[in-house]
């Protein structure tokens, strides 16, 4: 209940951080949405303008407000949000739910690579109004580089710095829009959904304009992804202010467009046309700052997404850093680097924001559609009324399906880039999950008590050189009474490892983000122990430090004597040495794999070669760690046709 209270708590600082890191993408859409809908060459028609504004109003209301702010923010996983948090809540009910989770997560990461170049390029190209021949590509790459460098400071620092800028931005949107509406208040009739229906159904080619209308809500998924960063209460309250300012500006642009009836837009931008001449330079400056900030929402959302994917065995184990003790603050160096490289590649390929817009929106439509499927199952599994569940599914599959179809016309014009990136990420996720289950199926466990007597005899066999006073094995066996057969093989056969005390350490990752618990199973007093850590998925894996704390507690309780058993050192009360052994699997050549599983495992081990090693992931002291390679034999080759001949 306390965590729920914290999640719904509203503070001034929380509202400011939410303003800075969540609403950048959706908040800067007025810069280009109506320009994309109206086009530069078509004569402006009043009914088309009202239809466009009506579509925007109802999209923001149904898609962003009702679906995300009202409904989906309820589905938090111990305070964390995002499509993988939602998947974690429902995955036990049906295995097929992995498919929408992988598709949605990979599409969201792909959109995180497209969003920053579009936003920053739109900002920098605004300078062309003042300096027509300014080279924009180097400036865009420079700004992106700085933006990704400051991620290491944490979203609290970033959000606090960006929050005041975005507050000024939204105030400017609202004021400019209100002033324009005052000159043509008839635009307010666009609230009537009839105008949206007319545009989509009766106006020739109107349905395909949905691809441009969708740009007004592309940042909605970030509201859910950043739930853990800002809290549900802060997001909901700040959205009331943000949506009001957005709608005022959209209706204001619509009012200005009504005054242009019969003429084409040409190079004019409805957004900048709302500004008086004396304010234009300042307006461009504020817009530039706001569009740079717009990329922040997807970057922080990507960090959250990856941390949850690792816990769900959908992504390789990579280093996670927590810049502050504040809940939800997260930085993932490897993902930060990959996003930066992807963004720079997009800028160099497309070069202009108008070209990038063709790739923008298609991937995030898939994410929203997959979120709808998972949320439907969440509502069903939590016993919501059947008619409500069916209504939610029908409305949002229909709405987002229409957006997806309309966005497909972007595919040959650049949409394929985001889908290609998303497909690549999905392949990695699928490979990692399949490899996890293959390894799980093949790992053989044995009962520890079956080897208790041999362990005692090995510990006292002075004919074998002592390997360490305390020998610690990292184990995947969740049951207290079991251990992997590979560990037994390592102790007795690969190289007999004599030690005074054998320790087996298992780490269990919990759904609660900040659990820090452990339990001790005494297998044989002063000979063998198994320790199981229960750590939340937000807790850094500092096993070396945690294990030392456990030993201190056990010594204090007189459960174990860690004094060295070498006679000379024992008389001096010297603490015995500790040595960790981590078993690292590799694919054995001595197996007969199905070709599909062989491809999966080869790709898995190829990727694993570039990721964090097991000892670094567990936070072990590298000076006292032994990495042992053990073969992953899936099925030994049978019927070997080998013939003996006489000499």
Backbone torsions as a table, in degrees:
resi	resn	phi	psi	omega
1	UNK	NA	-36.3	179.6
2	UNK	-63.6	-42.9	179.3
3	UNK	-65.4	-36.1	178.0
4	UNK	-65.3	-40.1	178.1
5	UNK	-62.2	-43.3	178.8
6	UNK	-63.0	-36.7	-178.4
7	UNK	-66.5	-35.4	-178.2
8	UNK	-93.0	-1.0	-178.7
9	UNK	-69.3	140.1	179.5
10	UNK	-116.8	125.1	176.8
11	UNK	-131.6	157.7	178.8
12	UNK	-62.3	-42.0	179.5
13	UNK	-65.3	-40.1	179.1
14	UNK	-64.4	-39.8	177.5
15	UNK	-63.6	-38.7	-179.2
16	UNK	-67.5	-42.1	178.1
17	UNK	-64.6	-43.4	178.4
18	UNK	-59.6	-40.8	179.1
19	UNK	-61.8	-34.3	-175.1
20	UNK	-82.0	-31.8	-171.7
21	UNK	-114.9	-8.0	-174.9
22	UNK	-108.2	-42.4	-168.0
23	UNK	-98.0	13.0	-178.8
24	UNK	-62.9	-46.7	-176.5
25	UNK	-66.9	-55.0	-178.1
26	UNK	-69.4	-26.7	-177.0
27	UNK	-77.5	-20.6	-179.7
28	UNK	-99.7	3.9	-179.7
29	UNK	-63.6	-26.1	177.2
30	UNK	-59.9	-16.4	179.4
31	UNK	-64.5	-31.8	-170.2
32	UNK	-134.8	-10.8	-173.5
33	UNK	-62.5	-54.6	-176.8
34	UNK	-68.8	-30.9	174.7
35	UNK	-62.7	-41.0	179.8
36	UNK	-68.4	-37.6	-178.8
37	UNK	-69.5	-47.1	-173.5
38	UNK	-76.1	-31.7	-177.6
39	UNK	75.8	157.3	-175.7
40	UNK	-82.0	-20.6	-168.9
41	UNK	-110.0	-20.5	-176.4
42	UNK	-77.2	135.2	174.7
43	UNK	-61.2	138.0	-176.4
44	UNK	-75.1	130.7	176.8
45	UNK	-115.4	137.4	-177.0
46	UNK	-61.5	-40.7	-178.7
47	UNK	-68.1	-33.3	176.8
48	UNK	-68.4	-40.7	178.4
49	UNK	-60.5	-48.5	179.7
50	UNK	-63.7	-38.1	177.5
51	UNK	-63.0	-41.2	180.0
52	UNK	-65.8	-45.9	179.7
53	UNK	-64.5	-38.6	178.0
54	UNK	-62.8	-43.6	177.4
55	UNK	-60.1	-43.2	179.8
56	UNK	-63.8	-45.5	-178.8
57	UNK	-59.2	-48.5	-176.3
58	UNK	-75.6	-27.0	174.4
59	UNK	-67.3	-47.1	178.4
60	UNK	-63.6	-33.9	-178.3
61	UNK	-74.7	-51.9	-176.2
62	UNK	-75.9	-45.2	-173.0
63	UNK	-78.6	-52.6	-174.5
64	UNK	-83.8	-53.9	-174.0
65	UNK	-70.4	-56.9	-173.8
66	UNK	-71.0	-51.7	-174.2
67	UNK	-68.3	-53.6	-172.8
68	UNK	-87.0	-55.1	-172.8
69	UNK	-69.2	-42.3	-176.5
70	UNK	-84.5	-49.0	-170.7
71	UNK	-93.0	-59.0	-167.4
72	UNK	-71.3	-28.8	177.3
73	UNK	-62.9	-15.5	175.9
74	UNK	-70.6	-27.5	-173.3
75	UNK	-89.1	70.8	178.4
76	UNK	-97.3	148.6	178.0
77	UNK	-106.5	92.2	-176.5
78	UNK	54.3	39.5	177.5
79	UNK	92.4	-6.9	-179.1
80	UNK	-99.9	148.4	-179.9
81	UNK	-122.9	-176.8	-178.6
82	UNK	110.2	164.2	-174.9
83	UNK	-63.7	-32.1	178.7
84	UNK	-75.9	-31.0	174.1
85	UNK	-64.1	-40.2	177.3
86	UNK	-66.7	-40.9	177.8
87	UNK	-61.9	-39.7	-179.7
88	UNK	-63.4	-27.8	-179.8
89	UNK	-76.1	-22.8	-173.2
90	UNK	-120.5	-6.7	-170.2
91	UNK	-63.6	-27.4	-179.0
92	UNK	-67.9	-16.7	-174.9
93	UNK	-85.3	-28.7	-176.8
94	UNK	-159.9	130.7	-178.2
95	UNK	-68.2	-29.9	-175.7
96	UNK	-67.3	-14.0	179.0
97	UNK	-66.7	-14.2	175.2
98	UNK	-62.5	-33.7	-176.6
99	UNK	-62.9	-54.1	177.5
100	UNK	-63.4	-30.0	178.8
101	UNK	-65.9	-45.4	-179.8
102	UNK	-66.5	-45.2	179.9
103	UNK	-62.8	-47.3	-178.5
104	UNK	-65.9	-42.6	179.9
105	UNK	-65.3	-43.0	-179.7
106	UNK	-68.3	-37.3	177.8
107	UNK	-66.5	-36.5	178.7
108	UNK	-67.5	-40.2	176.3
109	UNK	-65.0	-38.3	177.2
110	UNK	-63.3	-39.8	178.4
111	UNK	-66.3	-29.7	176.1
112	UNK	-65.5	-21.0	176.3
113	UNK	-87.2	-28.5	-179.3
114	UNK	-83.8	-37.4	-173.1
115	UNK	-60.6	-50.2	-178.4
116	UNK	-58.8	-44.3	177.9
117	UNK	-61.5	-40.8	179.5
118	UNK	-62.7	-47.3	-176.7
119	UNK	-65.1	-50.1	-175.9
120	UNK	-68.1	-39.5	178.4
121	UNK	-63.5	-41.1	177.6
122	UNK	-60.0	-38.3	179.8
123	UNK	-66.8	-51.4	-175.4
124	UNK	-65.7	-37.6	-179.6
125	UNK	-68.0	-15.6	172.8
126	UNK	-63.7	-25.1	177.9
127	UNK	-67.1	-18.3	-180.0
128	UNK	-66.8	-18.4	174.0
129	UNK	-64.8	-29.0	179.2
130	UNK	-99.5	-37.4	-177.9
131	UNK	-128.8	89.2	-171.7
132	UNK	-58.1	-27.9	-173.3
133	UNK	-107.4	17.5	-178.0
134	UNK	-69.4	133.4	177.7
135	UNK	-75.5	116.7	-172.5
136	UNK	-90.3	-31.7	-173.8
137	UNK	-59.4	-48.8	178.9
138	UNK	-61.3	-36.6	180.0
139	UNK	-66.3	-43.3	179.7
140	UNK	-60.4	-46.8	-179.7
141	UNK	-62.9	-39.7	178.4
142	UNK	-62.8	-44.3	179.9
143	UNK	-65.7	-42.3	178.3
144	UNK	-60.7	-41.0	-179.7
145	UNK	-61.5	-46.0	177.9
146	UNK	-62.2	-42.5	-179.1
147	UNK	-59.5	-43.6	-179.7
148	UNK	-74.4	-29.0	177.9
149	UNK	-65.7	-37.4	-176.2
150	UNK	-77.8	-5.6	178.6
151	UNK	-61.9	-28.7	-178.9
152	UNK	-64.4	-18.1	179.3
153	UNK	-73.8	-19.0	179.9
154	UNK	99.2	153.1	-175.8
155	UNK	-71.3	-19.9	177.2
156	UNK	-67.1	-46.5	177.8
157	UNK	-65.5	-46.1	-179.2
158	UNK	-62.5	-46.2	-178.3
159	UNK	-64.5	-39.2	178.5
160	UNK	-64.7	-37.5	179.8
161	UNK	-72.9	-38.6	-176.4
162	UNK	-82.3	-26.7	-175.2
163	UNK	-52.8	-52.2	179.7
164	UNK	-60.3	-35.2	179.2
165	UNK	-65.0	-44.6	-179.6
166	UNK	-68.8	-32.7	175.6
167	UNK	-61.8	-45.3	176.9
168	UNK	-62.1	-39.2	-179.9
169	UNK	-61.4	-48.2	-178.1
170	UNK	-68.4	-36.2	175.1
171	UNK	-61.7	-40.2	178.1
172	UNK	-64.5	-42.5	177.4
173	UNK	-57.4	-48.6	-177.0
174	UNK	-64.3	-44.5	-178.6
175	UNK	-65.4	-47.3	179.8
176	UNK	-61.1	-42.0	-179.9
177	UNK	-66.3	-42.7	-179.5
178	UNK	-62.9	-41.7	179.7
179	UNK	-62.8	-38.1	-179.4
180	UNK	-72.3	-39.3	179.2
181	UNK	-62.1	-34.6	-179.3
182	UNK	-60.3	-27.1	-180.0
183	UNK	-85.7	-20.1	179.9
184	UNK	-147.2	69.0	-175.1
185	UNK	-64.6	-12.1	180.0
186	UNK	-63.8	-16.7	179.4
187	UNK	-64.1	-22.3	-178.4
188	UNK	-64.3	-17.0	177.1
189	UNK	-67.1	-14.1	179.5
190	UNK	-65.4	-10.6	174.9
191	UNK	-61.4	-26.6	179.0
192	UNK	-62.9	120.7	-177.5
193	UNK	-65.1	-12.9	178.6
194	UNK	-58.8	-38.0	-177.7
195	UNK	-65.1	-37.9	176.8
196	UNK	-65.6	-43.3	178.3
197	UNK	-60.2	-44.3	-180.0
198	UNK	-61.1	-44.0	-178.0
199	UNK	-63.4	-42.2	-174.1
200	UNK	-79.8	-30.7	-172.2
201	UNK	-105.4	-41.5	-172.1
202	UNK	-99.9	-30.9	-179.3
203	UNK	-74.8	129.0	-178.1
204	UNK	-58.8	123.2	179.8
205	UNK	75.4	6.7	-176.6
206	UNK	-63.9	-34.5	-178.6
207	UNK	-57.8	-38.3	-176.3
208	UNK	-71.0	-13.1	175.1
209	UNK	-70.5	-13.7	177.6
210	UNK	-58.5	-30.5	177.9
211	UNK	-60.0	-35.4	176.9
212	UNK	-81.7	-36.8	177.1
213	UNK	-59.5	-37.8	-177.0
214	UNK	-58.8	-25.8	-178.6
215	UNK	-61.1	-19.0	-179.1
216	UNK	-73.3	-14.7	-175.9
217	UNK	-125.0	14.4	-175.2
218	UNK	-62.9	-24.3	-179.6
219	UNK	-88.6	6.4	-175.5
220	UNK	-63.7	-36.7	-177.8
221	UNK	-62.9	-27.9	179.5
222	UNK	-65.3	-27.5	178.1
223	UNK	-60.4	-38.3	-179.4
224	UNK	-82.0	-40.3	-178.4
225	UNK	-61.5	-35.4	-176.5
226	UNK	-96.4	20.7	178.6
227	UNK	-57.3	-42.2	-179.5
228	UNK	-69.1	-24.7	-179.5
229	UNK	-76.7	-37.4	-168.5
230	UNK	-121.2	-22.7	-178.9
231	UNK	91.4	147.4	-175.7
232	UNK	-64.3	-42.8	-178.3
233	UNK	-61.4	-45.8	179.8
234	UNK	-63.7	-38.7	-179.4
235	UNK	-66.4	-45.4	-176.5
236	UNK	-66.1	-44.0	-178.8
237	UNK	-67.3	-44.8	-178.7
238	UNK	-67.2	-29.9	178.9
239	UNK	-64.7	-33.1	177.3
240	UNK	-58.0	-43.4	178.8
241	UNK	-70.0	-44.9	-177.3
242	UNK	-62.8	-46.3	-177.8
243	UNK	-64.4	-39.4	178.2
244	UNK	-59.4	-45.6	-179.9
245	UNK	-66.1	-40.1	179.1
246	UNK	-62.6	-47.7	-178.3
247	UNK	-65.3	-39.1	176.4
248	UNK	-58.4	-41.5	-178.4
249	UNK	-71.4	-42.1	178.3
250	UNK	-62.0	-45.2	178.6
251	UNK	-66.5	-33.6	176.5
252	UNK	-65.0	-42.0	176.3
253	UNK	-64.1	-38.6	177.4
254	UNK	-62.0	-40.3	178.0
255	UNK	-61.6	-41.9	178.5
256	UNK	-65.0	-39.5	-179.6
257	UNK	-63.9	-33.2	177.5
258	UNK	-61.8	-31.1	178.2
259	UNK	-74.7	-12.4	-179.2
260	UNK	-102.1	12.9	-175.1
261	UNK	-54.8	133.3	179.5
262	UNK	91.8	-13.4	179.3
263	UNK	-111.1	157.7	177.3
264	UNK	-90.6	152.9	179.8
265	UNK	-66.3	-41.8	-175.3
266	UNK	64.0	-127.2	-177.9
267	UNK	-92.0	-2.2	-178.7
268	UNK	-71.3	147.1	177.4
269	UNK	-113.9	121.0	-179.8
270	UNK	-53.0	-37.4	-177.7
271	UNK	-62.9	-52.1	-177.7
272	UNK	-71.3	-20.9	180.0
273	UNK	-70.5	-16.4	176.6
274	UNK	-75.3	-17.8	-173.9
275	UNK	-85.5	136.8	170.4
276	UNK	-66.3	154.3	-175.4
277	UNK	-56.6	-39.3	-176.5
278	UNK	-67.7	-19.4	-177.5
279	UNK	-99.3	-5.2	-170.2
280	UNK	-59.4	-46.0	-177.6
281	UNK	-63.4	-45.8	178.8
282	UNK	-64.0	-39.1	179.4
283	UNK	-62.9	-40.9	177.5
284	UNK	-63.7	-39.7	179.4
285	UNK	-62.9	-45.2	179.1
286	UNK	-65.5	-41.2	179.1
287	UNK	-63.7	-38.5	178.7
288	UNK	-62.1	-46.3	179.3
289	UNK	-63.0	-42.1	-177.4
290	UNK	-66.2	-39.9	-178.2
291	UNK	-73.7	-25.9	172.2
292	UNK	-66.0	-41.7	-179.9
293	UNK	-67.4	-25.3	-175.3
294	UNK	-55.9	-32.3	-178.2
295	UNK	-71.8	-16.2	-175.5
296	UNK	-62.5	-37.6	-176.4
297	UNK	-58.3	-45.9	-178.1
298	UNK	-73.9	-29.6	179.4
299	UNK	-66.8	-51.7	179.6
300	UNK	-64.9	-35.8	176.7
301	UNK	-63.3	-35.9	178.6
302	UNK	-65.8	-38.7	178.1
303	UNK	-62.0	-46.7	178.5
304	UNK	-60.6	-43.0	-178.5
305	UNK	-59.7	-45.7	-177.9
306	UNK	-67.0	-41.2	-179.5
307	UNK	-60.8	-38.3	179.0
308	UNK	-74.7	-34.9	178.6
309	UNK	-63.2	-37.8	178.4
310	UNK	-62.5	-45.2	-179.4
311	UNK	-63.4	-31.4	-178.6
312	UNK	-91.8	10.1	179.5
313	UNK	61.6	34.9	178.0
314	UNK	-108.4	-0.9	-177.4
315	UNK	-150.8	147.8	178.3
316	UNK	-58.7	152.3	177.8
317	UNK	-72.1	113.0	178.6
318	UNK	-121.2	163.2	-177.4
319	UNK	-66.9	129.9	174.6
320	UNK	-114.4	134.9	179.3
321	UNK	-122.3	148.3	-178.5
322	UNK	-121.1	97.4	-172.9
323	UNK	-63.2	-21.3	179.1
324	UNK	-146.7	169.5	-179.4
325	UNK	-82.3	-4.8	-179.0
326	UNK	-67.9	138.5	-178.5
327	UNK	-57.1	133.7	174.1
328	UNK	89.4	-8.0	-178.5
329	UNK	-77.2	122.5	-171.5
330	UNK	-148.6	143.5	176.5
331	UNK	-141.4	129.8	-178.5
332	UNK	-119.0	100.5	-173.3
333	UNK	-56.6	-44.0	-176.2
334	UNK	-65.8	-40.3	179.2
335	UNK	-70.0	-36.7	176.6
336	UNK	-59.0	-42.1	179.5
337	UNK	-68.0	-44.2	-179.9
338	UNK	-63.6	-40.9	178.1
339	UNK	-63.4	-42.7	178.9
340	UNK	-61.2	-46.9	179.2
341	UNK	-61.2	-41.8	178.7
342	UNK	-64.4	-42.5	179.9
343	UNK	-63.6	-43.6	178.7
344	UNK	-62.8	-40.5	178.0
345	UNK	-62.5	-40.6	178.4
346	UNK	-64.2	-42.8	179.3
347	UNK	-62.2	-44.9	-178.5
348	UNK	-67.8	-30.5	-178.5
349	UNK	-78.6	-48.1	-175.2
350	UNK	-89.2	-35.0	175.6
351	UNK	69.2	-36.3	-179.6
352	UNK	-125.4	148.9	-177.1
353	UNK	-65.3	-32.0	179.2
354	UNK	-63.1	-32.2	176.0
355	UNK	-74.6	-35.6	-178.5
356	UNK	-68.8	-30.4	-178.0
357	UNK	-59.7	-24.2	178.0
358	UNK	-67.2	-28.7	179.7
359	UNK	-92.1	-5.3	-170.3
360	UNK	-93.5	131.8	173.7
361	UNK	104.2	-29.8	-176.3
362	UNK	-66.4	-44.7	-177.9
363	UNK	-67.5	-43.2	-176.1
364	UNK	-68.0	-24.5	175.0
365	UNK	-62.1	-40.7	177.5
366	UNK	-62.7	-42.0	179.2
367	UNK	-60.2	-45.7	-179.0
368	UNK	-64.0	-37.9	179.2
369	UNK	-66.7	-41.8	178.3
370	UNK	-67.1	-37.0	176.1
371	UNK	-61.8	-38.4	177.3
372	UNK	-60.9	-43.5	179.5
373	UNK	-63.3	-44.2	-180.0
374	UNK	-67.4	-39.5	180.0
375	UNK	-66.7	-36.0	176.9
376	UNK	-60.1	-43.7	179.3
377	UNK	-69.0	-32.9	176.2
378	UNK	-62.9	-46.3	178.9
379	UNK	-62.4	-40.3	179.6
380	UNK	-65.6	-45.7	-177.0
381	UNK	-70.7	-22.9	178.8
382	UNK	-96.6	16.6	170.5
383	UNK	60.4	39.5	169.5
384	UNK	-72.1	160.8	-177.7
385	UNK	-59.7	138.1	-173.7
386	UNK	-59.1	-41.3	-177.9
387	UNK	-64.7	-34.2	178.1
388	UNK	-68.6	-40.6	178.6
389	UNK	-63.6	-46.0	179.4
390	UNK	-63.8	-40.7	179.4
391	UNK	-62.5	-45.1	178.2
392	UNK	-58.9	-46.6	-178.3
393	UNK	-63.1	-48.4	-177.0
394	UNK	-63.5	-47.0	-177.1
395	UNK	-62.2	-48.1	-171.7
396	UNK	-85.4	-29.1	171.2
397	UNK	-66.5	-39.8	177.3
398	UNK	-64.2	-46.1	-177.9
399	UNK	-66.5	-50.1	-176.8
400	UNK	-75.1	-27.9	173.2
401	UNK	-63.7	-39.3	177.1
402	UNK	-65.1	-42.4	177.0
403	UNK	-61.5	-41.5	-179.2
404	UNK	-63.1	-46.9	179.7
405	UNK	-61.0	-43.8	-179.9
406	UNK	-65.2	-33.1	-179.8
407	UNK	-76.0	-18.3	-177.5
408	UNK	-63.8	-21.7	177.8
409	UNK	-68.5	-12.8	177.6
410	UNK	-80.5	-14.1	-171.6
411	UNK	-54.3	-53.2	-177.9
412	UNK	-72.0	-13.1	-176.4
413	UNK	-100.8	13.7	178.5
414	UNK	133.7	-16.2	178.2
415	UNK	-61.6	-25.3	179.8
416	UNK	-64.1	-25.9	-178.8
417	UNK	-64.4	-49.7	-179.4
418	UNK	-65.8	-37.0	178.6
419	UNK	-69.0	-35.8	177.0
420	UNK	-64.3	-44.9	178.3
421	UNK	-62.5	-44.7	179.7
422	UNK	-62.7	-40.2	179.6
423	UNK	-64.8	-38.5	178.3
424	UNK	-62.5	-45.2	179.0
425	UNK	-64.6	-40.0	-180.0
426	UNK	-63.3	-37.1	178.5
427	UNK	-63.3	-41.5	178.5
428	UNK	-63.4	-44.8	-179.8
429	UNK	-62.8	-45.5	180.0
430	UNK	-62.2	-44.1	179.7
431	UNK	-60.6	-45.5	-176.7
432	UNK	-65.2	-39.7	179.9
433	UNK	-69.6	-44.5	178.9
434	UNK	-63.5	-41.0	179.4
435	UNK	-64.2	-36.7	178.1
436	UNK	-60.7	-45.4	-179.0
437	UNK	-71.1	-34.3	176.7
438	UNK	-63.3	-46.5	179.4
439	UNK	-64.3	-39.0	179.6
440	UNK	-62.1	-39.6	-179.4
441	UNK	-67.3	-32.3	-173.5
442	UNK	-93.2	-17.6	-177.8
443	UNK	-69.9	125.7	-178.6
444	UNK	-100.1	130.3	179.7
445	UNK	-112.3	147.6	177.0
446	UNK	-130.3	159.2	178.9
447	UNK	-77.6	133.8	-177.5
448	UNK	-65.9	-38.5	-175.7
449	UNK	-63.9	-19.4	177.1
450	UNK	-68.0	-21.9	-177.3
451	UNK	-113.9	14.9	-177.1
452	UNK	-65.6	-47.3	-179.4
453	UNK	-65.4	-44.6	176.0
454	UNK	-59.7	-35.4	178.2
455	UNK	-64.7	-42.5	178.7
456	UNK	-63.2	-42.9	-179.6
457	UNK	-66.6	-39.6	178.0
458	UNK	-63.0	-39.4	-178.6
459	UNK	-63.1	-28.4	-176.5
460	UNK	-102.8	3.8	-177.4
461	UNK	-84.8	97.3	-175.8
462	UNK	-74.0	-7.0	177.8
463	UNK	-75.1	-15.1	178.3
464	UNK	-103.4	127.4	178.7
465	UNK	-58.2	139.6	-178.3
466	UNK	-71.6	129.3	-179.0
467	UNK	-81.2	-40.2	177.8
468	UNK	-168.8	156.5	174.9
469	UNK	-67.9	-46.5	177.9
470	UNK	-122.0	117.9	-178.7
471	UNK	-109.1	121.1	-173.1
472	UNK	-114.2	121.4	177.6
473	UNK	-106.9	132.2	171.5
474	UNK	-82.2	126.6	-173.3
475	UNK	-122.5	148.1	175.0
476	UNK	-96.7	-1.6	-175.6
477	UNK	-75.4	116.6	-177.5
478	UNK	-76.9	-31.6	-178.9
479	UNK	-75.6	139.3	-177.4
480	UNK	-61.6	-31.7	-172.0
481	UNK	-90.4	0.0	-173.3
482	UNK	-119.5	162.1	176.9
483	UNK	-150.9	154.0	178.7
484	UNK	-67.1	143.4	177.7
485	UNK	-64.2	-27.8	179.7
486	UNK	-65.1	-31.1	177.9
487	UNK	-69.6	-42.2	176.2
488	UNK	-60.9	-41.8	177.3
489	UNK	-60.2	-42.1	-178.9
490	UNK	-65.0	-38.9	-177.1
491	UNK	-71.5	-44.0	-169.9
492	UNK	-100.9	-25.6	-169.5
493	UNK	-119.5	-49.4	-174.5
494	UNK	-57.4	-51.1	168.0
495	UNK	-155.6	112.8	-177.0
496	UNK	-52.4	124.5	-174.7
497	UNK	-113.8	98.6	178.9
498	UNK	-83.8	133.2	177.1
499	UNK	-147.3	158.4	178.5
500	UNK	-74.4	-42.0	179.4
501	UNK	-133.6	132.6	176.9
502	UNK	-101.9	131.6	178.7
503	UNK	-119.7	135.1	175.9
504	UNK	-119.6	122.4	-173.4
505	UNK	-116.8	126.5	176.8
506	UNK	-121.6	140.6	178.3
507	UNK	-113.7	121.0	177.8
508	UNK	-107.3	119.6	-179.8
509	UNK	-89.7	126.2	-175.6
510	UNK	-100.7	164.4	176.4
511	UNK	-74.6	-23.1	176.4
512	UNK	-74.7	124.0	-171.0
513	UNK	-60.1	-30.6	-168.8
514	UNK	-124.1	27.4	175.5
515	UNK	-65.0	135.7	174.4
516	UNK	-140.5	88.8	-177.0
517	UNK	-135.3	160.8	173.7
518	UNK	-150.3	157.7	173.4
519	UNK	-138.0	149.5	-176.2
520	UNK	-115.9	130.0	174.6
521	UNK	-112.2	112.8	179.5
522	UNK	-82.4	105.4	-179.5
523	UNK	-75.8	-47.4	175.2
524	UNK	-151.1	121.8	-174.9
525	UNK	-57.8	128.7	-179.3
526	UNK	66.5	12.3	177.9
527	UNK	-128.7	-44.9	-175.3
528	UNK	-151.9	137.2	179.7
529	UNK	-139.8	149.1	171.7
530	UNK	-122.1	128.2	-179.3
531	UNK	-115.6	129.1	177.6
532	UNK	-115.0	118.3	175.3
533	UNK	-92.3	134.4	172.4
534	UNK	-109.9	101.8	-174.8
535	UNK	-116.9	137.7	176.7
536	UNK	-66.9	157.2	-175.6
537	UNK	-70.6	-7.3	175.1
538	UNK	-98.2	-5.7	-177.0
539	UNK	-85.6	129.6	179.2
540	UNK	-66.0	137.5	-174.8
541	UNK	-81.0	79.7	180.0
542	UNK	-104.0	66.8	-172.7
543	UNK	-64.2	-34.9	179.6
544	UNK	-58.0	-46.4	179.8
545	UNK	-69.5	-44.3	-178.6
546	UNK	-64.8	-40.0	-179.3
547	UNK	-64.3	-38.8	178.6
548	UNK	-62.7	-39.6	178.2
549	UNK	-64.2	-39.8	178.4
550	UNK	-62.7	-44.2	179.7
551	UNK	-61.1	-42.2	178.6
552	UNK	-60.1	-44.0	179.3
553	UNK	-63.9	-41.1	-178.9
554	UNK	-67.9	-38.0	177.4
555	UNK	-66.1	-42.2	179.7
556	UNK	-61.7	-36.3	179.5
557	UNK	-86.8	4.5	179.5
558	UNK	58.4	38.0	177.3
559	UNK	-89.4	-19.5	-177.2
560	UNK	-153.8	150.6	175.8
561	UNK	-112.2	114.5	-175.8
562	UNK	-100.2	10.6	177.8
563	UNK	-64.9	141.3	179.2
564	UNK	-58.3	141.7	-178.5
565	UNK	-99.5	6.7	166.9
566	UNK	-69.0	131.9	-171.4
567	UNK	-56.8	-45.6	-176.9
568	UNK	-66.6	-38.0	-179.1
569	UNK	-78.1	-31.7	179.8
570	UNK	-64.1	-38.4	179.0
571	UNK	-64.6	-26.8	178.9
572	UNK	-91.5	2.8	-179.1
573	UNK	57.5	39.4	178.6
574	UNK	-81.2	135.1	178.8
575	UNK	-71.6	137.3	-180.0
576	UNK	-67.1	159.1	-179.1
577	UNK	-81.0	150.2	177.1
578	UNK	-113.5	135.1	177.2
579	UNK	-132.7	129.1	179.4
580	UNK	-95.4	141.2	174.2
581	UNK	-122.2	124.5	178.1
582	UNK	-116.2	124.0	179.5
583	UNK	-89.5	123.8	-179.7
584	UNK	-112.5	119.6	-174.9
585	UNK	-81.6	148.1	169.8
586	UNK	-136.0	159.0	-176.4
587	UNK	-79.0	117.0	-178.8
588	UNK	-71.9	146.4	174.3
589	UNK	-75.6	-18.1	-176.1
590	UNK	-88.6	62.2	176.9
591	UNK	-150.7	165.4	-179.6
592	UNK	-124.7	80.5	-175.0
593	UNK	-83.9	146.8	164.8
594	UNK	-59.1	145.2	-172.3
595	UNK	-59.4	-34.6	-178.9
596	UNK	-67.2	-45.3	-179.9
597	UNK	-68.4	-33.5	176.7
598	UNK	-63.0	-43.4	178.5
599	UNK	-62.3	-43.6	-179.8
600	UNK	-61.6	-47.4	-177.0
601	UNK	-69.7	-36.6	176.4
602	UNK	-63.7	-42.4	178.5
603	UNK	-67.1	-38.0	178.4
604	UNK	-59.9	-50.0	-178.3
605	UNK	-69.9	-28.8	175.4
606	UNK	-63.9	-47.9	178.9
607	UNK	-64.9	-40.4	-177.1
608	UNK	-60.3	-26.9	178.7
609	UNK	-65.5	-18.7	-178.9
610	UNK	-103.9	1.6	-174.6
611	UNK	-105.8	-179.3	-178.3
612	UNK	-64.6	133.6	178.2
613	UNK	-70.3	159.0	-176.4
614	UNK	-59.7	-40.5	-177.9
615	UNK	-66.8	-37.3	177.3
616	UNK	-70.2	-38.0	179.6
617	UNK	-61.7	-39.7	-179.9
618	UNK	-81.6	-4.2	178.7
619	UNK	69.7	38.3	-178.8
620	UNK	-86.8	151.7	176.3
621	UNK	-71.2	113.1	-172.8
622	UNK	-63.5	-20.5	-179.9
623	UNK	-73.2	-16.5	-177.5
624	UNK	-122.3	27.9	-177.2
625	UNK	-117.2	135.0	174.2
626	UNK	-113.4	121.2	177.0
627	UNK	-95.0	122.4	179.0
628	UNK	-113.8	129.4	176.3
629	UNK	-84.6	126.9	177.6
630	UNK	-125.6	138.9	-177.3
631	UNK	-75.0	140.2	173.2
632	UNK	-96.9	92.1	-179.0
633	UNK	-89.7	114.8	-175.9
634	UNK	-87.3	-50.3	174.8
635	UNK	-151.9	114.7	-178.0
636	UNK	-57.3	144.9	178.0
637	UNK	-67.7	129.9	-177.9
638	UNK	-111.0	165.8	176.7
639	UNK	56.7	49.2	177.7
640	UNK	-73.6	122.0	-177.7
641	UNK	-90.0	83.8	-178.7
642	UNK	-119.6	122.2	-173.4
643	UNK	-109.9	132.7	177.9
644	UNK	-89.2	137.5	176.4
645	UNK	-121.9	154.5	-179.7
646	UNK	-75.8	149.8	-179.6
647	UNK	-71.0	NA	NA
